[in-house]
Amino acid sequence: MTDELLVVRCQLGERAAFTELVAAWHVPVWSYVRRMLDADRADDVTQEIWLAVIRGLPRLKDPGRFTPWLFTIARRAVTNRLREQYGEAETPAPQEPIAEDSITALVDHAELVAGLSGLPALEREILVLFYLEDLSLEDCADICAVPVGTVKSRLNRARRLLREHLIEKGFQR
C-alpha cells in the first residue's frame, strides 16, 4: 500500500492506517534522528516527531508529499533539541558498547562516524538525508527549506570535509 493511500486513510480517521504508517516509517525517522543526535535523545525526539505527525496529519494538503513533510517535522525536532543542547553545559556522551566485528571494519566505521559527527550540523544533515535516508535533492531542499543549489553545495562541502577527515586519519581513496 502506498504512503499516499495510508495518509488519506489516516486523515479519514482509520487508526490501523496510522499504525501501518508508523510501522513503515519509524525506523527511517529514528535512524535520521539517531545520526543527528546521541542515542539517549533519539527515542525521545522520535516520539515527539510522531506526536507532531498525529497532530498535523489532518492538515496535510498533499498526501503525496508525506515523506518530505515527515522529514521536515523530524528536522525541526532535531533542530530544537540541538538548540537546547547548545544552551546547556557540554558533558561527554557515554559511549555505546560496540558489537564484536573485525578490527578493520570497526576502525573504518568508527572513523566514518567520527568524521560524520565532526561535520557542521547543516552539512551532516544533508549527508544523512541524501545518502543514508536516500532522499532526492528536491526532497532534501524541501525538508531544509533551501534551494536545490544550496543542497548541492552543502553536499559538496560535506563530502570534501569528510574526505579530508578520513585522509587525515590515514585512509586512502
Salt bridges, closest charged atoms under 4 A:
GLU14 OE1 - ARG9 NE 2.84
GLU20 OE2 - ARG9 NH2 3.50
ASP38 OD2 - ARG41 NH2 2.79
GLU48 OE2 - ARG81 NH2 2.40
GLU84 OE1 - ARG81 NE 3.42
GLU96 OE2 - ARG34 NH2 2.88
GLU111 OE1 - HIS165 NE2 3.35
GLU123 OE2 - ARG157 NH1 2.86
GLU125 OE2 - ARG75 NE 2.70
GLU133 OE2 - ARG35 NH1 3.23
ASP139 OD1 - ARG65 NH1 3.54
ASP142 OD2 - ARG65 NH2 1.94
GLU164 OE2 - ARG160 NH1 3.39
